[in-house]
């Protein structure tokens, strides 16, 4: 069983209707710094929840970065327009470094359907959180 190291939350928006911003380029919507005290083999669980308004055929790409390097990507294309489309993600970083602190970011980007001008709007809420634990497992007796 692992040992708890750290838990951090980034809540960019706690209400529906905010930030009400078009998603026209890659945008950081959450950032956390997990402190793992240089413990070897940490395991990190990462979760997010965002709500967007989308036009028919629009695509949302979500990337989770560790210290600026993408470690997780999810892409979703919406077949129909929707005012409130929920996107929930769960990821694990099984190769997290032993470091005093590791920075994780949730980055969203939106793309309109080919030939369309309307795309994706961030309507909130937006949350991103992670938990780190010592991933070492005691040796099994033989």
C-alpha positions in Angstrom: 0.0 0.0 0.0 1.3 3.4 -0.9 1.9 6.3 1.4 0.1 9.7 0.9 2.5 12.4 -0.2 0.4 15.4 -1.4 -2.9 16.6 -2.8 -3.5 19.8 -4.8 -6.5 21.4 -6.5 -6.8 24.1 -9.1 -10.3 25.5 -9.5 -10.3 28.0 -12.3 -14.1 28.5 -12.2 -16.6 27.3 -9.7 -19.7 28.5 -11.5 -21.6 27.8 -14.7 -21.3 30.7 -17.1 -17.7 31.6 -16.2 -15.2 32.2 -17.8 -17.5 32.3 -21.0 -14.4 32.6 -23.2 -13.9 31.2 -26.7 -11.3 28.4 -26.8 -9.4 29.5 -29.9 -5.9 28.5 -28.9 -4.2 26.2 -26.3 -5.1 27.5 -22.9 -4.0 26.5 -19.4 -7.1 26.0 -17.4 -5.5 24.3 -14.4 -2.1 24.1 -12.7 -0.9 22.3 -9.6 2.5 21.7 -8.0 2.7 18.3 -6.3 5.4 18.1 -3.6 6.8 14.6 -3.4 9.8 15.3 -1.2 12.2 13.5 -3.5 10.5 10.2 -2.7 11.4 7.5 -5.2 8.7 6.0 -7.4 5.8 8.3 -6.7 2.5 7.5 -8.4 0.3 10.5 -9.3 -3.4 10.3 -10.1 -4.8 13.3 -12.0 -8.4 14.3 -12.6 -10.3 17.1 -14.2 -13.8 18.3 -14.9 -14.7 21.1 -17.3 -17.8 22.2 -19.1 -17.8 23.7 -22.6 -20.3 24.9 -25.1 -19.7 23.4 -28.6 -20.8 23.8 -32.2 -21.6 20.8 -34.3 -18.4 19.0 -35.3 -16.2 20.9 -33.0 -13.2 19.1 -31.4 -11.8 19.6 -27.9 -8.3 18.4 -27.1 -7.1 18.1 -23.5 -3.5 17.7 -22.6 -1.9 17.1 -19.2 1.7 18.2 -19.0 4.3 17.3 -16.4 6.9 20.1 -16.2 6.0 21.2 -19.7 6.0 17.8 -21.3 2.7 16.2 -22.4 2.0 12.9 -20.6 -1.7 12.5 -21.5 -3.9 13.5 -24.4 -7.6 13.1 -24.9 -9.5 14.2 -28.0 -13.3 14.5 -28.3 -15.3 15.5 -31.4 -18.9 16.5 -30.8 -21.4 15.2 -33.4 -24.0 17.8 -32.3 -24.1 21.2 -30.8 -24.4 21.4 -27.1 -24.6 24.3 -24.6 -23.2 22.3 -21.7 -20.9 19.4 -22.6 -19.1 17.9 -19.6 -15.6 16.6 -20.1 -14.2 14.5 -17.2 -10.7 13.0 -17.4 -8.7 10.6 -15.2 -5.0 10.0 -15.8 -2.1 8.4 -14.0 1.5 9.4 -14.1 3.4 6.1 -13.3 6.7 7.7 -14.3 6.6 10.7 -12.1 10.0 11.9 -11.0 11.4 11.9 -7.5 11.5 15.7 -7.1 10.8 18.3 -4.4 7.9 19.6 -6.6 6.5 18.6 -10.0 4.2 20.9 -11.9 1.2 19.6 -13.7 -1.0 21.6 -16.1 -4.3 20.9 -17.8 -4.3 22.6 -21.3 -7.4 22.7 -23.5 -7.7 23.6 -27.1 -10.7 23.8 -29.4 -11.1 23.4 -33.1 -14.2 24.2 -35.1 -15.5 21.7 -37.7 -14.0 22.1 -41.2 -15.5 25.2 -42.8 -17.2 26.4 -39.6 -16.4 29.5 -37.7 -18.1 28.6 -34.4 -16.2 26.2 -32.2 -15.7 25.8 -28.5 -16.5 28.1 -25.6 -15.4 27.5 -22.0 -18.5 27.9 -19.9 -17.4 26.4 -16.6 -16.9 25.1 -14.0 -13.3 24.1 -14.5 -11.4 22.0 -11.9 -8.1 20.1 -12.0 -6.7 18.1 -9.1 -4.0 15.5 -8.4 -2.8 13.2 -5.6 0.7 11.8 -5.2 1.6 8.7 -3.2 4.8 6.7 -2.7 4.5 4.0 -5.3 7.0 1.6 -3.9 5.5 -1.8 -2.9 7.1 -4.1 -0.3 8.7 -7.2 -1.7 6.6 -10.3 -1.7 8.1 -13.1 0.4 9.1 -16.2 -1.6 
